[in-house]
Amino acid sequence: MARHNREGEGTDQHGAEYSISYQPDWLRQIKISRTLSGTQRQSTKTLFRNPATCAERSPGKRVRTGVRSKDGKIDFEITIVDKAQQIDQIVVTSRAADGKGDITFTIDGALPGPGDLGRARRRRRRGR
């Protein structure tokens, strides 16, 4: 049985604060990318990283992740029914509130399972 969502926080490239609601046995990290104004270049930052290195239990068949900015400009929740437990990544793109560029959230799952400590250790060494 999956556990209840946990709460976390993060700050983007501009210092805006976000609250994260995440499934502790699925979410690995959330990255935020912004298109730089006037160019095709992007700025990417890790918004939140799950403090756990591996899952305690199976994440279950339903994956839920929410991202809310403290100033209220972004507020979304993603729920995916993943019966085969094969979802590894979710990408959400939104227009910036100022109308300049896009904001992309890359939600990485696939947290190593309880019996996969070798994968968790390799992930920690690589900094991912």
C-alpha positions as CSV (number, residue, x, y, z in Angstrom):
1,M,0.0,0.0,0.0
2,A,1.4,3.4,-1.0
3,R,2.0,6.1,1.7
4,H,0.5,9.5,2.0
5,N,2.0,12.4,0.2
6,R,4.8,14.4,1.9
7,E,5.4,18.2,1.7
8,G,8.6,19.9,0.5
9,E,9.8,23.3,-0.6
10,G,12.1,24.7,-3.2
11,T,13.3,28.0,-4.8
12,D,13.6,28.8,-8.5
13,Q,16.2,30.8,-10.4
14,H,14.4,34.1,-9.6
15,G,14.1,33.3,-5.8
16,A,10.4,32.5,-6.1
17,E,9.3,29.9,-3.5
18,Y,7.4,26.7,-4.2
19,S,5.7,24.1,-2.1
20,I,5.8,20.5,-3.4
21,S,3.4,17.7,-2.5
22,Y,5.0,14.4,-3.5
23,Q,4.8,10.6,-3.2
24,P,7.8,9.6,-1.1
25,D,8.2,6.2,-2.7
26,W,8.1,7.5,-6.3
27,L,9.4,11.1,-6.8
28,R,13.2,11.5,-7.2
29,Q,13.4,15.2,-8.1
30,I,11.7,18.1,-9.8
31,K,13.7,20.5,-12.1
32,I,12.5,23.8,-13.3
33,S,13.6,25.3,-16.7
34,R,12.9,28.8,-17.9
35,T,13.4,30.1,-21.4
36,L,15.6,33.2,-21.2
37,S,14.0,36.2,-22.7
38,G,15.0,37.1,-26.3
39,T,16.9,33.8,-26.8
40,Q,16.3,30.1,-27.3
41,R,18.5,29.3,-24.3
42,Q,17.2,27.9,-21.1
43,S,18.1,28.2,-17.4
44,T,17.5,25.0,-15.4
45,K,17.6,24.4,-11.7
46,T,16.7,21.5,-9.4
47,L,13.7,22.8,-7.6
48,F,13.3,19.9,-5.2
49,R,15.0,16.6,-4.5
50,N,13.5,13.8,-2.4
51,P,15.7,13.3,0.7
52,A,15.1,9.5,0.5
53,T,17.7,7.6,-1.5
54,C,15.3,4.6,-2.1
55,A,11.6,3.8,-1.7
56,E,10.4,2.1,1.5
57,R,7.5,0.5,-0.3
58,S,6.0,0.1,-3.8
59,P,4.7,3.5,-4.9
60,G,1.3,2.0,-5.8
61,K,-0.7,2.3,-9.0
62,R,-1.6,6.0,-8.6
63,V,1.2,8.7,-8.8
64,R,0.4,12.1,-7.4
65,T,2.6,15.2,-7.5
66,G,1.6,18.9,-6.8
67,V,3.6,22.1,-7.4
68,R,2.4,25.5,-6.0
69,S,4.2,28.8,-6.1
70,K,3.8,30.8,-2.8
71,D,2.8,33.9,-4.9
72,G,0.0,31.9,-6.5
73,K,1.1,32.2,-10.1
74,I,1.5,28.4,-10.5
75,D,-0.6,25.8,-8.9
76,F,-1.1,22.3,-10.4
77,E,-1.4,18.7,-9.4
78,I,-0.7,15.7,-11.6
79,T,-2.4,12.3,-10.9
80,I,-1.5,9.4,-13.2
81,V,-2.8,5.9,-12.9
82,D,0.2,3.7,-13.7
83,K,-0.9,0.1,-13.2
84,A,2.3,-1.3,-14.7
85,Q,4.4,1.1,-12.6
86,Q,6.4,2.2,-15.7
87,I,6.1,6.0,-15.5
88,D,9.6,7.5,-15.0
89,Q,9.1,11.2,-16.0
90,I,6.4,13.8,-16.4
91,V,6.9,17.1,-18.1
92,V,4.6,20.1,-17.6
93,T,5.1,23.3,-19.5
94,S,3.4,26.6,-18.7
95,R,3.6,30.1,-20.0
96,A,5.3,32.5,-17.6
97,A,2.9,34.8,-15.7
98,D,4.7,37.8,-17.3
99,G,4.1,36.4,-20.8
100,K,7.9,36.1,-21.5
101,G,8.9,32.6,-22.3
102,D,7.9,29.3,-20.9
103,I,8.4,27.5,-17.6
104,T,8.9,23.7,-17.7
105,F,8.8,21.4,-14.8
106,T,10.4,18.0,-15.2
107,I,9.2,15.6,-12.6
108,D,11.5,12.6,-12.3
109,G,10.2,9.4,-10.7
110,A,11.7,6.0,-10.6
111,L,13.1,6.2,-7.1
112,P,15.0,2.9,-6.5
113,G,12.9,0.3,-4.8
114,P,13.5,-1.1,-1.3
115,G,15.5,-4.1,-2.7
116,D,17.6,-2.0,-5.0
117,L,20.2,-0.4,-2.7
118,G,23.0,-0.8,-5.3
119,R,21.1,1.5,-7.7
120,A,20.4,4.0,-4.9
121,R,24.2,4.1,-4.0
122,R,25.2,4.6,-7.7
123,R,22.6,7.5,-7.9
124,R,24.1,9.1,-4.8
125,R,27.6,8.9,-6.2
126,R,26.6,10.5,-9.5
127,G,24.8,13.3,-7.7
128,R,21.4,12.4,-9.2
